[in-house]
Amino acid sequence: MRRLFWMGVGVALTVVVVRQGRALLERYAPPEATAAVAGAGRLARAAEGARREFAAGFAERERALREALVGDVDVDKLRAEAPARRAALRETFGGRHAAPPEWAENPTEDPDDDDGYAFF
């Protein structure tokens, strides 16, 4: 209860200080200064509007790209099935980092690498 009271006092003081500050600014500052402050406020609001429009367009484009990439697949369903699929792969390949058995017979070097260049 005490915190709520002091929060209310803080909000009330903030409102009073802002209103008194604006009144002092209008009374003592030249009209050009208040117009500049108002112009800066308009500019800030325009920038915020542009940022919101950009974020909305970005989200829309991301949604369209995601839909084009994934299509009509239910991503939530795939995420729910992922642990079972991982377990099946681990069972098939015999461990977390084990290679398939048919890979053991294949050479580890590239047969097309006849230039003799070593890149490691």
Distance bins in CASP14 RR format, pairs under 12 A and 6 or more apart:
PFRMAT RR
TARGET T0000
AUTHOR 0000-0000-0000
RMODE 2
METHOD distances of the structure
MODEL  1
1 7 0 0 0 0 0 1 0 0 0 0 0
1 8 0 0 0 0 0 1 0 0 0 0 0
2 8 0 0 0 0 0 1 0 0 0 0 0
2 9 0 0 0 0 0 1 0 0 0 0 0
3 9 0 0 0 0 0 1 0 0 0 0 0
3 10 0 0 0 0 0 1 0 0 0 0 0
4 10 0 0 0 0 0 1 0 0 0 0 0
4 11 0 0 0 0 0 1 0 0 0 0 0
5 11 0 0 0 0 0 1 0 0 0 0 0
5 12 0 0 0 0 0 1 0 0 0 0 0
6 12 0 0 0 0 0 1 0 0 0 0 0
6 13 0 0 0 0 0 1 0 0 0 0 0
7 13 0 0 0 0 0 1 0 0 0 0 0
7 14 0 0 0 0 0 1 0 0 0 0 0
8 14 0 0 0 0 1 0 0 0 0 0 0
8 15 0 0 0 0 0 1 0 0 0 0 0
8 16 0 0 0 0 0 1 0 0 0 0 0
9 15 0 0 0 0 0 1 0 0 0 0 0
9 16 0 0 0 0 0 1 0 0 0 0 0
10 16 0 0 0 0 1 0 0 0 0 0 0
10 17 0 0 0 0 1 0 0 0 0 0 0
10 18 0 0 0 0 0 1 0 0 0 0 0
11 17 0 0 0 0 0 1 0 0 0 0 0
11 18 0 0 0 0 0 1 0 0 0 0 0
12 18 0 0 0 0 0 1 0 0 0 0 0
12 19 0 0 0 0 0 1 0 0 0 0 0
13 19 0 0 0 0 0 1 0 0 0 0 0
13 20 0 0 0 0 0 1 0 0 0 0 0
14 20 0 0 0 0 0 1 0 0 0 0 0
14 21 0 0 0 0 0 1 0 0 0 0 0
15 21 0 0 0 0 0 1 0 0 0 0 0
15 22 0 0 0 0 0 1 0 0 0 0 0
16 22 0 0 0 0 0 1 0 0 0 0 0
16 23 0 0 0 0 0 1 0 0 0 0 0
17 23 0 0 0 0 0 1 0 0 0 0 0
17 24 0 0 0 0 0 1 0 0 0 0 0
18 24 0 0 0 0 0 1 0 0 0 0 0
18 25 0 0 0 0 0 1 0 0 0 0 0
19 25 0 0 0 0 0 1 0 0 0 0 0
19 26 0 0 0 0 0 1 0 0 0 0 0
20 26 0 0 0 0 0 1 0 0 0 0 0
20 27 0 0 0 0 0 1 0 0 0 0 0
21 27 0 0 0 0 1 0 0 0 0 0 0
21 28 0 0 0 0 1 0 0 0 0 0 0
21 29 0 0 0 0 0 1 0 0 0 0 0
21 34 0 0 0 0 0 1 0 0 0 0 0
21 37 0 0 0 0 0 1 0 0 0 0 0
22 28 0 0 0 0 0 1 0 0 0 0 0
22 29 0 0 0 0 0 1 0 0 0 0 0
22 34 0 0 0 0 1 0 0 0 0 0 0
22 37 0 0 0 0 1 0 0 0 0 0 0
22 38 0 0 0 0 0 1 0 0 0 0 0
23 29 0 0 0 0 0 1 0 0 0 0 0
23 34 0 0 0 0 0 1 0 0 0 0 0
24 33 0 0 0 0 0 1 0 0 0 0 0
24 34 0 0 0 0 0 1 0 0 0 0 0
25 31 0 0 0 0 0 1 0 0 0 0 0
25 33 1 0 0 1 0 0 0 0 0 0 0
25 34 1 0 0 1 0 0 0 0 0 0 0
25 35 0 0 0 0 0 1 0 0 0 0 0
25 36 0 0 0 0 0 1 0 0 0 0 0
25 37 1 0 0 1 0 0 0 0 0 0 0
25 38 0 0 0 0 0 1 0 0 0 0 0
26 33 0 0 0 0 1 0 0 0 0 0 0
26 34 1 0 1 0 0 0 0 0 0 0 0
26 35 0 0 0 0 0 1 0 0 0 0 0
26 37 0 0 0 0 1 0 0 0 0 0 0
26 38 0 0 0 0 0 1 0 0 0 0 0
27 33 0 0 0 0 0 1 0 0 0 0 0
27 34 0 0 0 0 1 0 0 0 0 0 0
28 34 0 0 0 0 0 1 0 0 0 0 0
29 35 0 0 0 0 1 0 0 0 0 0 0
29 36 0 0 0 0 1 0 0 0 0 0 0
29 37 0 0 0 0 1 0 0 0 0 0 0
29 38 0 0 0 0 0 1 0 0 0 0 0
30 36 0 0 0 0 1 0 0 0 0 0 0
30 37 0 0 0 0 0 1 0 0 0 0 0
31 37 0 0 0 0 0 1 0 0 0 0 0
31 38 0 0 0 0 0 1 0 0 0 0 0
32 38 0 0 0 0 0 1 0 0 0 0 0
32 39 0 0 0 0 0 1 0 0 0 0 0
33 39 0 0 0 0 0 1 0 0 0 0 0
33 40 0 0 0 0 0 1 0 0 0 0 0
34 40 0 0 0 0 0 1 0 0 0 0 0
34 41 0 0 0 0 0 1 0 0 0 0 0
35 41 0 0 0 0 0 1 0 0 0 0 0
35 42 0 0 0 0 0 1 0 0 0 0 0
36 42 0 0 0 0 0 1 0 0 0 0 0
36 43 0 0 0 0 0 1 0 0 0 0 0
37 43 0 0 0 0 0 1 0 0 0 0 0
37 44 0 0 0 0 0 1 0 0 0 0 0
38 44 0 0 0 0 0 1 0 0 0 0 0
38 45 0 0 0 0 0 1 0 0 0 0 0
39 45 0 0 0 0 1 0 0 0 0 0 0
39 46 0 0 0 0 1 0 0 0 0 0 0
39 47 0 0 0 0 0 1 0 0 0 0 0
40 46 0 0 0 0 0 1 0 0 0 0 0
40 47 0 0 0 0 0 1 0 0 0 0 0
41 47 0 0 0 0 1 0 0 0 0 0 0
41 48 0 0 0 0 1 0 0 0 0 0 0
42 48 0 0 0 0 0 1 0 0 0 0 0
42 49 0 0 0 0 0 1 0 0 0 0 0
43 49 0 0 0 0 0 1 0 0 0 0 0
43 50 0 0 0 0 0 1 0 0 0 0 0
44 50 0 0 0 0 0 1 0 0 0 0 0
44 51 0 0 0 0 0 1 0 0 0 0 0
45 51 0 0 0 0 0 1 0 0 0 0 0
45 52 0 0 0 0 0 1 0 0 0 0 0
46 52 0 0 0 0 0 1 0 0 0 0 0
46 53 0 0 0 0 0 1 0 0 0 0 0
47 53 0 0 0 0 0 1 0 0 0 0 0
47 54 0 0 0 0 0 1 0 0 0 0 0
48 54 0 0 0 0 0 1 0 0 0 0 0
48 55 0 0 0 0 0 1 0 0 0 0 0
49 55 0 0 0 0 1 0 0 0 0 0 0
49 56 0 0 0 0 1 0 0 0 0 0 0
50 56 0 0 0 0 0 1 0 0 0 0 0
50 57 0 0 0 0 0 1 0 0 0 0 0
51 57 0 0 0 0 0 1 0 0 0 0 0
51 58 0 0 0 0 0 1 0 0 0 0 0
52 58 0 0 0 0 0 1 0 0 0 0 0
52 59 0 0 0 0 0 1 0 0 0 0 0
53 59 0 0 0 0 0 1 0 0 0 0 0
53 60 0 0 0 0 0 1 0 0 0 0 0
54 60 0 0 0 0 0 1 0 0 0 0 0
54 61 0 0 0 0 0 1 0 0 0 0 0
55 61 0 0 0 0 0 1 0 0 0 0 0
55 62 0 0 0 0 0 1 0 0 0 0 0
56 62 0 0 0 0 0 1 0 0 0 0 0
56 63 0 0 0 0 0 1 0 0 0 0 0
57 63 0 0 0 0 1 0 0 0 0 0 0
57 64 0 0 0 0 1 0 0 0 0 0 0
57 65 0 0 0 0 0 1 0 0 0 0 0
58 64 0 0 0 0 0 1 0 0 0 0 0
58 65 0 0 0 0 0 1 0 0 0 0 0
59 65 0 0 0 0 0 1 0 0 0 0 0
59 66 0 0 0 0 0 1 0 0 0 0 0
60 66 0 0 0 0 0 1 0 0 0 0 0
60 67 0 0 0 0 0 1 0 0 0 0 0
61 67 0 0 0 0 0 1 0 0 0 0 0
61 68 0 0 0 0 0 1 0 0 0 0 0
62 68 0 0 0 0 0 1 0 0 0 0 0
62 69 0 0 0 0 0 1 0 0 0 0 0
62 70 0 0 0 0 0 1 0 0 0 0 0
63 69 0 0 0 0 0 1 0 0 0 0 0
63 70 0 0 0 0 0 1 0 0 0 0 0
63 71 0 0 0 0 0 1 0 0 0 0 0
64 70 0 0 0 0 0 1 0 0 0 0 0
64 71 0 0 0 0 0 1 0 0 0 0 0
65 71 0 0 0 0 0 1 0 0 0 0 0
66 72 0 0 0 0 0 1 0 0 0 0 0
66 73 0 0 0 0 0 1 0 0 0 0 0
66 75 0 0 0 0 1 0 0 0 0 0 0
67 73 0 0 0 0 1 0 0 0 0 0 0
67 75 0 0 0 0 0 1 0 0 0 0 0
69 75 0 0 0 0 0 1 0 0 0 0 0
70 76 0 0 0 0 0 1 0 0 0 0 0
70 77 0 0 0 0 0 1 0 0 0 0 0
70 78 0 0 0 0 1 0 0 0 0 0 0
70 79 0 0 0 0 0 1 0 0 0 0 0
71 78 0 0 0 0 0 1 0 0 0 0 0
73 79 0 0 0 0 0 1 0 0 0 0 0
73 81 0 0 0 0 0 1 0 0 0 0 0
74 80 0 0 0 0 1 0 0 0 0 0 0
74 81 0 0 0 0 1 0 0 0 0 0 0
75 81 0 0 0 0 0 1 0 0 0 0 0
75 82 0 0 0 0 0 1 0 0 0 0 0
76 82 0 0 0 0 0 1 0 0 0 0 0
77 84 0 0 0 0 0 1 0 0 0 0 0
77 85 0 0 0 0 0 1 0 0 0 0 0
78 84 0 0 0 0 0 1 0 0 0 0 0
78 85 0 0 0 0 1 0 0 0 0 0 0
78 86 0 0 0 0 0 1 0 0 0 0 0
79 85 0 0 0 0 0 1 0 0 0 0 0
79 86 0 0 0 0 0 1 0 0 0 0 0
81 87 0 0 0 0 0 1 0 0 0 0 0
81 88 0 0 0 0 0 1 0 0 0 0 0
82 88 0 0 0 0 0 1 0 0 0 0 0
82 89 0 0 0 0 0 1 0 0 0 0 0
83 89 0 0 0 0 0 1 0 0 0 0 0
83 90 0 0 0 0 0 1 0 0 0 0 0
84 90 0 0 0 0 0 1 0 0 0 0 0
84 91 0 0 0 0 0 1 0 0 0 0 0
85 91 0 0 0 0 0 1 0 0 0 0 0
85 92 0 0 0 0 0 1 0 0 0 0 0
86 92 0 0 0 0 0 1 0 0 0 0 0
86 93 0 0 0 0 0 1 0 0 0 0 0
86 95 0 0 0 0 0 1 0 0 0 0 0
86 96 0 0 0 0 1 0 0 0 0 0 0
87 93 0 0 0 0 0 1 0 0 0 0 0
87 94 0 0 0 0 0 1 0 0 0 0 0
87 95 0 0 0 0 0 1 0 0 0 0 0
87 96 0 0 0 0 0 1 0 0 0 0 0
88 94 0 0 0 0 0 1 0 0 0 0 0
88 95 0 0 0 0 0 1 0 0 0 0 0
89 95 0 0 0 0 1 0 0 0 0 0 0
89 96 0 0 0 0 1 0 0 0 0 0 0
89 97 0 0 0 0 0 1 0 0 0 0 0
89 98 0 0 0 0 0 1 0 0 0 0 0
89 100 0 0 0 0 0 1 0 0 0 0 0
90 96 1 0 0 1 0 0 0 0 0 0 0
90 97 0 0 0 0 1 0 0 0 0 0 0
90 98 0 0 0 0 1 0 0 0 0 0 0
91 98 0 0 0 0 0 1 0 0 0 0 0
92 98 0 0 0 0 1 0 0 0 0 0 0
92 99 0 0 0 0 0 1 0 0 0 0 0
92 100 0 0 0 0 1 0 0 0 0 0 0
92 101 0 0 0 0 0 1 0 0 0 0 0
92 102 0 0 0 0 0 1 0 0 0 0 0
93 99 1 0 0 1 0 0 0 0 0 0 0
93 100 1 0 1 0 0 0 0 0 0 0 0
93 101 0 0 0 0 1 0 0 0 0 0 0
93 102 0 0 0 0 0 1 0 0 0 0 0
93 103 0 0 0 0 1 0 0 0 0 0 0
93 104 0 0 0 0 0 1 0 0 0 0 0
94 100 0 0 0 0 1 0 0 0 0 0 0
94 101 0 0 0 0 1 0 0 0 0 0 0
98 104 0 0 0 0 0 1 0 0 0 0 0
99 105 0 0 0 0 0 1 0 0 0 0 0
99 106 0 0 0 0 1 0 0 0 0 0 0
99 108 0 0 0 0 0 1 0 0 0 0 0
100 106 0 0 0 0 0 1 0 0 0 0 0
107 113 0 0 0 0 0 1 0 0 0 0 0
109 116 0 0 0 0 0 1 0 0 0 0 0
109 118 0 0 0 0 0 1 0 0 0 0 0
109 120 0 0 0 0 0 1 0 0 0 0 0
110 116 0 0 0 0 0 1 0 0 0 0 0
110 117 0 0 0 0 0 1 0 0 0 0 0
110 118 0 0 0 0 0 1 0 0 0 0 0
110 119 0 0 0 0 0 1 0 0 0 0 0
113 119 0 0 0 0 1 0 0 0 0 0 0
113 120 0 0 0 0 0 1 0 0 0 0 0
END
